[in-house]
Amino acid sequence: MNRQELKQLWFSLDYSNVKESKQIIVEMGKNKFWPGYGEVEIRREGPDGFSTFKTHQEHPLEYAKNRKEYRSGEYKLIIK
């Protein structure tokens, strides 16, 4: 199977039966040299596809709480 066939197969997958999931994942203090910093990942998966966004922030919990996704109430907040 070549690259083009694999790409066509990937984009033709049926997502209509995928359960909808919306999450905001905050990971605190992964690096001891950057105290107070962490990573924020926003994931959305459902019948219309999959998207993810990840960023490194100084105050990750405050950043996540100020995002429109969190304020909408549709996303589940997970703190690691």
Jmol script that loads the backbone (N, CA, C; Angstrom):
load data "model"
ATOM      1  N   MET A   1       0.853  -1.171   0.000  1.00  0.00           N
ATOM      2  CA  MET A   1       0.000   0.000   0.000  1.00  0.00           C
ATOM      3  C   MET A   1       0.901   1.237   0.000  1.00  0.00           C
ATOM      4  N   ASN A   2       0.657   2.124  -0.935  1.00  0.00           N
ATOM      5  CA  ASN A   2       1.481   3.318  -1.004  1.00  0.00           C
ATOM      6  C   ASN A   2       0.882   4.446  -0.162  1.00  0.00           C
ATOM      7  N   ARG A   3       1.584   5.534  -0.102  1.00  0.00           N
ATOM      8  CA  ARG A   3       1.182   6.655   0.761  1.00  0.00           C
ATOM      9  C   ARG A   3      -0.162   7.249   0.350  1.00  0.00           C
ATOM     10  N   GLN A   4      -0.379   7.401  -0.944  1.00  0.00           N
ATOM     11  CA  GLN A   4      -1.625   7.990  -1.430  1.00  0.00           C
ATOM     12  C   GLN A   4      -2.833   7.116  -1.073  1.00  0.00           C
ATOM     13  N   GLU A   5      -2.713   5.807  -1.217  1.00  0.00           N
ATOM     14  CA  GLU A   5      -3.806   4.894  -0.861  1.00  0.00           C
ATOM     15  C   GLU A   5      -4.089   4.938   0.631  1.00  0.00           C
ATOM     16  N   LEU A   6      -3.035   5.001   1.420  1.00  0.00           N
ATOM     17  CA  LEU A   6      -3.201   5.078   2.873  1.00  0.00           C
ATOM     18  C   LEU A   6      -3.903   6.371   3.273  1.00  0.00           C
ATOM     19  N   LYS A   7      -3.522   7.480   2.646  1.00  0.00           N
ATOM     20  CA  LYS A   7      -4.148   8.767   2.929  1.00  0.00           C
ATOM     21  C   LYS A   7      -5.632   8.745   2.554  1.00  0.00           C
ATOM     22  N   GLN A   8      -5.968   8.177   1.402  1.00  0.00           N
ATOM     23  CA  GLN A   8      -7.373   8.090   0.983  1.00  0.00           C
ATOM     24  C   GLN A   8      -8.173   7.218   1.941  1.00  0.00           C
ATOM     25  N   LEU A   9      -7.570   6.121   2.399  1.00  0.00           N
ATOM     26  CA  LEU A   9      -8.239   5.243   3.352  1.00  0.00           C
ATOM     27  C   LEU A   9      -8.493   5.967   4.671  1.00  0.00           C
ATOM     28  N   TRP A  10      -7.496   6.720   5.147  1.00  0.00           N
ATOM     29  CA  TRP A  10      -7.628   7.456   6.414  1.00  0.00           C
ATOM     30  C   TRP A  10      -8.761   8.479   6.352  1.00  0.00           C
ATOM     31  N   PHE A  11      -8.837   9.242   5.247  1.00  0.00           N
ATOM     32  CA  PHE A  11      -9.843  10.288   5.142  1.00  0.00           C
ATOM     33  C   PHE A  11     -11.228   9.753   4.807  1.00  0.00           C
ATOM     34  N   SER A  12     -11.328   8.487   4.472  1.00  0.00           N
ATOM     35  CA  SER A  12     -12.640   7.915   4.157  1.00  0.00           C
ATOM     36  C   SER A  12     -13.219   7.107   5.322  1.00  0.00           C
ATOM     37  N   LEU A  13     -12.564   7.131   6.482  1.00  0.00           N
ATOM     38  CA  LEU A  13     -13.073   6.404   7.644  1.00  0.00           C
ATOM     39  C   LEU A  13     -14.426   6.961   8.076  1.00  0.00           C
ATOM     40  N   ASP A  14     -15.281   6.074   8.553  1.00  0.00           N
ATOM     41  CA  ASP A  14     -16.621   6.462   8.987  1.00  0.00           C
ATOM     42  C   ASP A  14     -16.589   6.849  10.466  1.00  0.00           C
ATOM     43  N   TYR A  15     -16.853   8.115  10.762  1.00  0.00           N
ATOM     44  CA  TYR A  15     -16.873   8.607  12.144  1.00  0.00           C
ATOM     45  C   TYR A  15     -18.278   8.733  12.699  1.00  0.00           C
ATOM     46  N   SER A  16     -19.276   8.283  11.986  1.00  0.00           N
ATOM     47  CA  SER A  16     -20.658   8.493  12.413  1.00  0.00           C
ATOM     48  C   SER A  16     -21.003   7.745  13.701  1.00  0.00           C
ATOM     49  N   ASN A  17     -20.277   6.686  14.029  1.00  0.00           N
ATOM     50  CA  ASN A  17     -20.592   5.915  15.233  1.00  0.00           C
ATOM     51  C   ASN A  17     -19.621   6.191  16.386  1.00  0.00           C
ATOM     52  N   VAL A  18     -18.796   7.229  16.277  1.00  0.00           N
ATOM     53  CA  VAL A  18     -17.839   7.573  17.333  1.00  0.00           C
ATOM     54  C   VAL A  18     -18.559   8.361  18.429  1.00  0.00           C
ATOM     55  N   LYS A  19     -18.355   7.928  19.671  1.00  0.00           N
ATOM     56  CA  LYS A  19     -18.958   8.607  20.818  1.00  0.00           C
ATOM     57  C   LYS A  19     -18.309   9.979  21.001  1.00  0.00           C
ATOM     58  N   GLU A  20     -19.104  11.002  21.261  1.00  0.00           N
ATOM     59  CA  GLU A  20     -18.579  12.359  21.415  1.00  0.00           C
ATOM     60  C   GLU A  20     -17.857  12.501  22.753  1.00  0.00           C
ATOM     61  N   SER A  21     -16.646  13.057  22.693  1.00  0.00           N
ATOM     62  CA  SER A  21     -15.815  13.241  23.874  1.00  0.00           C
ATOM     63  C   SER A  21     -15.135  14.603  23.784  1.00  0.00           C
ATOM     64  N   LYS A  22     -15.223  15.390  24.853  1.00  0.00           N
ATOM     65  CA  LYS A  22     -14.580  16.702  24.904  1.00  0.00           C
ATOM     66  C   LYS A  22     -13.834  16.802  26.231  1.00  0.00           C
ATOM     67  N   GLN A  23     -12.517  17.055  26.144  1.00  0.00           N
ATOM     68  CA  GLN A  23     -11.683  17.079  27.342  1.00  0.00           C
ATOM     69  C   GLN A  23     -10.683  18.228  27.297  1.00  0.00           C
ATOM     70  N   ILE A  24     -10.390  18.761  28.481  1.00  0.00           N
ATOM     71  CA  ILE A  24      -9.282  19.688  28.667  1.00  0.00           C
ATOM     72  C   ILE A  24      -8.363  19.019  29.687  1.00  0.00           C
ATOM     73  N   ILE A  25      -7.146  18.704  29.267  1.00  0.00           N
ATOM     74  CA  ILE A  25      -6.197  17.997  30.124  1.00  0.00           C
ATOM     75  C   ILE A  25      -5.080  18.963  30.514  1.00  0.00           C
ATOM     76  N   VAL A  26      -4.902  19.139  31.830  1.00  0.00           N
ATOM     77  CA  VAL A  26      -3.861  20.034  32.356  1.00  0.00           C
ATOM     78  C   VAL A  26      -2.825  19.170  33.070  1.00  0.00           C
ATOM     79  N   GLU A  27      -1.571  19.271  32.627  1.00  0.00           N
ATOM     80  CA  GLU A  27      -0.469  18.548  33.268  1.00  0.00           C
ATOM     81  C   GLU A  27       0.434  19.581  33.936  1.00  0.00           C
ATOM     82  N   MET A  28       0.529  19.506  35.241  1.00  0.00           N
ATOM     83  CA  MET A  28       1.302  20.464  36.021  1.00  0.00           C
ATOM     84  C   MET A  28       2.727  19.979  36.242  1.00  0.00           C
ATOM     85  N   GLY A  29       3.678  20.898  36.208  1.00  0.00           N
ATOM     86  CA  GLY A  29       5.044  20.658  36.638  1.00  0.00           C
ATOM     87  C   GLY A  29       5.749  19.462  36.047  1.00  0.00           C
ATOM     88  N   LYS A  30       5.733  19.290  34.740  1.00  0.00           N
ATOM     89  CA  LYS A  30       6.445  18.174  34.133  1.00  0.00           C
ATOM     90  C   LYS A  30       7.953  18.392  34.145  1.00  0.00           C
ATOM     91  N   ASN A  31       8.389  19.647  34.199  1.00  0.00           N
ATOM     92  CA  ASN A  31       9.807  19.968  34.135  1.00  0.00           C
ATOM     93  C   ASN A  31      10.203  20.720  35.407  1.00  0.00           C
ATOM     94  N   LYS A  32      11.142  20.167  36.167  1.00  0.00           N
ATOM     95  CA  LYS A  32      11.541  20.789  37.439  1.00  0.00           C
ATOM     96  C   LYS A  32      12.251  22.132  37.248  1.00  0.00           C
ATOM     97  N   PHE A  33      12.757  22.408  36.036  1.00  0.00           N
ATOM     98  CA  PHE A  33      13.441  23.665  35.765  1.00  0.00           C
ATOM     99  C   PHE A  33      12.472  24.794  35.412  1.00  0.00           C
ATOM    100  N   TRP A  34      11.193  24.469  35.220  1.00  0.00           N
ATOM    101  CA  TRP A  34      10.162  25.460  34.890  1.00  0.00           C
ATOM    102  C   TRP A  34       9.053  25.388  35.951  1.00  0.00           C
ATOM    103  N   PRO A  35       9.321  25.791  37.189  1.00  0.00           N
ATOM    104  CA  PRO A  35       8.272  25.710  38.215  1.00  0.00           C
ATOM    105  C   PRO A  35       7.104  26.643  37.879  1.00  0.00           C
ATOM    106  N   GLY A  36       5.899  26.148  38.091  1.00  0.00           N
ATOM    107  CA  GLY A  36       4.702  26.935  37.817  1.00  0.00           C
ATOM    108  C   GLY A  36       4.207  26.821  36.391  1.00  0.00           C
ATOM    109  N   TYR A  37       4.944  26.112  35.552  1.00  0.00           N
ATOM    110  CA  TYR A  37       4.545  25.928  34.159  1.00  0.00           C
ATOM    111  C   TYR A  37       3.933  24.542  33.978  1.00  0.00           C
ATOM    112  N   GLY A  38       3.180  24.392  32.938  1.00  0.00           N
ATOM    113  CA  GLY A  38       2.574  23.101  32.630  1.00  0.00           C
ATOM    114  C   GLY A  38       2.004  23.104  31.224  1.00  0.00           C
ATOM    115  N   GLU A  39       1.402  21.990  30.850  1.00  0.00           N
ATOM    116  CA  GLU A  39       0.832  21.841  29.517  1.00  0.00           C
ATOM    117  C   GLU A  39      -0.681  21.737  29.583  1.00  0.00           C
ATOM    118  N   VAL A  40      -1.327  22.343  28.606  1.00  0.00           N
ATOM    119  CA  VAL A  40      -2.779  22.290  28.477  1.00  0.00           C
ATOM    120  C   VAL A  40      -3.086  21.678  27.114  1.00  0.00           C
ATOM    121  N   GLU A  41      -3.917  20.628  27.129  1.00  0.00           N
ATOM    122  CA  GLU A  41      -4.327  19.981  25.882  1.00  0.00           C
ATOM    123  C   GLU A  41      -5.850  19.986  25.808  1.00  0.00           C
ATOM    124  N   ILE A  42      -6.368  20.440  24.683  1.00  0.00           N
ATOM    125  CA  ILE A  42      -7.808  20.483  24.464  1.00  0.00           C
ATOM    126  C   ILE A  42      -8.131  19.494  23.354  1.00  0.00           C
ATOM    127  N   ARG A  43      -8.937  18.480  23.675  1.00  0.00           N
ATOM    128  CA  ARG A  43      -9.287  17.424  22.727  1.00  0.00           C
ATOM    129  C   ARG A  43     -10.787  17.400  22.474  1.00  0.00           C
ATOM    130  N   ARG A  44     -11.132  17.144  21.227  1.00  0.00           N
ATOM    131  CA  ARG A  44     -12.539  16.969  20.854  1.00  0.00           C
ATOM    132  C   ARG A  44     -12.619  15.836  19.846  1.00  0.00           C
ATOM    133  N   GLU A  45     -13.491  14.874  20.118  1.00  0.00           N
ATOM    134  CA  GLU A  45     -13.682  13.745  19.221  1.00  0.00           C
ATOM    135  C   GLU A  45     -15.165  13.463  19.116  1.00  0.00           C
ATOM    136  N   GLY A  46     -15.619  13.188  17.920  1.00  0.00           N
ATOM    137  CA  GLY A  46     -17.028  12.908  17.720  1.00  0.00           C
ATOM    138  C   GLY A  46     -17.319  12.503  16.297  1.00  0.00           C
ATOM    139  N   PRO A  47     -18.604  12.477  15.938  1.00  0.00           N
ATOM    140  CA  PRO A  47     -18.997  12.068  14.595  1.00  0.00           C
ATOM    141  C   PRO A  47     -18.440  12.973  13.493  1.00  0.00           C
ATOM    142  N   ASP A  48     -18.124  14.219  13.813  1.00  0.00           N
ATOM    143  CA  ASP A  48     -17.605  15.130  12.791  1.00  0.00           C
ATOM    144  C   ASP A  48     -16.084  15.128  12.710  1.00  0.00           C
ATOM    145  N   GLY A  49     -15.400  14.260  13.485  1.00  0.00           N
ATOM    146  CA  GLY A  49     -13.951  14.137  13.386  1.00  0.00           C
ATOM    147  C   GLY A  49     -13.238  14.310  14.715  1.00  0.00           C
ATOM    148  N   PHE A  50     -11.944  14.608  14.638  1.00  0.00           N
ATOM    149  CA  PHE A  50     -11.082  14.694  15.808  1.00  0.00           C
ATOM    150  C   PHE A  50     -10.238  15.959  15.707  1.00  0.00           C
ATOM    151  N   SER A  51     -10.068  16.664  16.815  1.00  0.00           N
ATOM    152  CA  SER A  51      -9.149  17.802  16.833  1.00  0.00           C
ATOM    153  C   SER A  51      -8.457  17.860  18.194  1.00  0.00           C
ATOM    154  N   THR A  52      -7.243  18.376  18.187  1.00  0.00           N
ATOM    155  CA  THR A  52      -6.480  18.512  19.421  1.00  0.00           C
ATOM    156  C   THR A  52      -5.625  19.771  19.336  1.00  0.00           C
ATOM    157  N   PHE A  53      -5.432  20.394  20.486  1.00  0.00           N
ATOM    158  CA  PHE A  53      -4.611  21.605  20.602  1.00  0.00           C
ATOM    159  C   PHE A  53      -3.819  21.485  21.890  1.00  0.00           C
ATOM    160  N   LYS A  54      -2.497  21.705  21.828  1.00  0.00           N
ATOM    161  CA  LYS A  54      -1.661  21.570  23.016  1.00  0.00           C
ATOM    162  C   LYS A  54      -0.734  22.774  23.116  1.00  0.00           C
ATOM    163  N   THR A  55      -0.582  23.305  24.336  1.00  0.00           N
ATOM    164  CA  THR A  55       0.263  24.474  24.557  1.00  0.00           C
ATOM    165  C   THR A  55       0.955  24.373  25.915  1.00  0.00           C
ATOM    166  N   HIS A  56       2.064  25.090  26.050  1.00  0.00           N
ATOM    167  CA  HIS A  56       2.836  25.159  27.290  1.00  0.00           C
ATOM    168  C   HIS A  56       2.624  26.550  27.877  1.00  0.00           C
ATOM    169  N   GLN A  57       2.152  26.635  29.135  1.00  0.00           N
ATOM    170  CA  GLN A  57       1.780  27.914  29.739  1.00  0.00           C
ATOM    171  C   GLN A  57       2.370  28.067  31.134  1.00  0.00           C
ATOM    172  N   GLU A  58       2.503  29.328  31.576  1.00  0.00           N
ATOM    173  CA  GLU A  58       3.034  29.594  32.915  1.00  0.00           C
ATOM    174  C   GLU A  58       2.041  29.198  34.000  1.00  0.00           C
ATOM    175  N   HIS A  59       0.804  29.568  33.880  1.00  0.00           N
ATOM    176  CA  HIS A  59      -0.233  29.194  34.842  1.00  0.00           C
ATOM    177  C   HIS A  59      -1.274  28.375  34.089  1.00  0.00           C
ATOM    178  N   PRO A  60      -1.022  27.071  33.897  1.00  0.00           N
ATOM    179  CA  PRO A  60      -1.860  26.272  33.014  1.00  0.00           C
ATOM    180  C   PRO A  60      -3.315  26.141  33.468  1.00  0.00           C
ATOM    181  N   LEU A  61      -3.559  26.061  34.765  1.00  0.00           N
ATOM    182  CA  LEU A  61      -4.940  25.925  35.239  1.00  0.00           C
ATOM    183  C   LEU A  61      -5.734  27.202  34.980  1.00  0.00           C
ATOM    184  N   GLU A  62      -5.122  28.350  35.232  1.00  0.00           N
ATOM    185  CA  GLU A  62      -5.791  29.626  34.950  1.00  0.00           C
ATOM    186  C   GLU A  62      -6.039  29.780  33.446  1.00  0.00           C
ATOM    187  N   TYR A  63      -5.064  29.377  32.648  1.00  0.00           N
ATOM    188  CA  TYR A  63      -5.216  29.450  31.195  1.00  0.00           C
ATOM    189  C   TYR A  63      -6.401  28.589  30.743  1.00  0.00           C
ATOM    190  N   ALA A  64      -6.483  27.369  31.269  1.00  0.00           N
ATOM    191  CA  ALA A  64      -7.573  26.459  30.884  1.00  0.00           C
ATOM    192  C   ALA A  64      -8.929  27.012  31.323  1.00  0.00           C
ATOM    193  N   LYS A  65      -8.993  27.600  32.512  1.00  0.00           N
ATOM    194  CA  LYS A  65     -10.260  28.125  33.018  1.00  0.00           C
ATOM    195  C   LYS A  65     -10.726  29.370  32.260  1.00  0.00           C
ATOM    196  N   ASN A  66      -9.810  30.072  31.616  1.00  0.00           N
ATOM    197  CA  ASN A  66     -10.175  31.257  30.849  1.00  0.00           C
ATOM    198  C   ASN A  66     -10.512  30.953  29.390  1.00  0.00           C
ATOM    199  N   ARG A  67     -10.351  29.712  28.965  1.00  0.00           N
ATOM    200  CA  ARG A  67     -10.650  29.339  27.582  1.00  0.00           C
ATOM    201  C   ARG A  67     -12.160  29.247  27.373  1.00  0.00           C
ATOM    202  N   LYS A  68     -12.616  29.564  26.169  1.00  0.00           N
ATOM    203  CA  LYS A  68     -14.054  29.511  25.870  1.00  0.00           C
ATOM    204  C   LYS A  68     -14.592  28.087  25.941  1.00  0.00           C
ATOM    205  N   GLU A  69     -13.744  27.087  25.675  1.00  0.00           N
ATOM    206  CA  GLU A  69     -14.192  25.692  25.756  1.00  0.00           C
ATOM    207  C   GLU A  69     -14.584  25.331  27.188  1.00  0.00           C
ATOM    208  N   TYR A  70     -13.783  25.763  28.161  1.00  0.00           N
ATOM    209  CA  TYR A  70     -14.091  25.478  29.562  1.00  0.00           C
ATOM    210  C   TYR A  70     -15.341  26.237  30.003  1.00  0.00           C
ATOM    211  N   ARG A  71     -15.428  27.495  29.623  1.00  0.00           N
ATOM    212  CA  ARG A  71     -16.570  28.318  30.033  1.00  0.00           C
ATOM    213  C   ARG A  71     -17.880  27.842  29.411  1.00  0.00           C
ATOM    214  N   SER A  72     -17.816  27.108  28.290  1.00  0.00           N
ATOM    215  CA  SER A  72     -19.035  26.609  27.654  1.00  0.00           C
ATOM    216  C   SER A  72     -19.686  25.516  28.505  1.00  0.00           C
ATOM    217  N   GLY A  73     -18.912  24.844  29.357  1.00  0.00           N
ATOM    218  CA  GLY A  73     -19.448  23.774  30.200  1.00  0.00           C
ATOM    219  C   GLY A  73     -19.556  22.443  29.490  1.00  0.00           C
ATOM    220  N   GLU A  74     -19.142  22.352  28.256  1.00  0.00           N
ATOM    221  CA  GLU A  74     -19.240  21.106  27.493  1.00  0.00           C
ATOM    222  C   GLU A  74     -18.013  20.214  27.679  1.00  0.00           C
ATOM    223  N   TYR A  75     -16.912  20.775  28.118  1.00  0.00           N
ATOM    224  CA  TYR A  75     -15.659  20.046  28.216  1.00  0.00           C
ATOM    225  C   TYR A  75     -15.408  19.556  29.645  1.00  0.00           C
ATOM    226  N   LYS A  76     -14.838  18.368  29.750  1.00  0.00           N
ATOM    227  CA  LYS A  76     -14.483  17.783  31.044  1.00  0.00           C
ATOM    228  C   LYS A  76     -13.047  18.191  31.368  1.00  0.00           C
ATOM    229  N   LEU A  77     -12.807  18.738  32.553  1.00  0.00           N
ATOM    230  CA  LEU A  77     -11.476  19.176  32.973  1.00  0.00           C
ATOM    231  C   LEU A  77     -10.769  18.045  33.701  1.00  0.00           C
ATOM    232  N   ILE A  78      -9.581  17.672  33.216  1.00  0.00           N
ATOM    233  CA  ILE A  78      -8.777  16.613  33.821  1.00  0.00           C
ATOM    234  C   ILE A  78      -7.434  17.222  34.222  1.00  0.00           C
ATOM    235  N   ILE A  79      -7.071  17.092  35.505  1.00  0.00           N
ATOM    236  CA  ILE A  79      -5.807  17.631  36.010  1.00  0.00           C
ATOM    237  C   ILE A  79      -4.904  16.475  36.390  1.00  0.00           C
ATOM    238  N   LYS A  80      -3.716  16.467  35.802  1.00  0.00           N
ATOM    239  CA  LYS A  80      -2.744  15.386  36.093  1.00  0.00           C
ATOM    240  C   LYS A  80      -1.592  15.927  36.892  1.00  0.00           C
TER     241      LYS A  80
END
end "model"
wireframe off; spacefill off
backbone 0.3
color backbone group
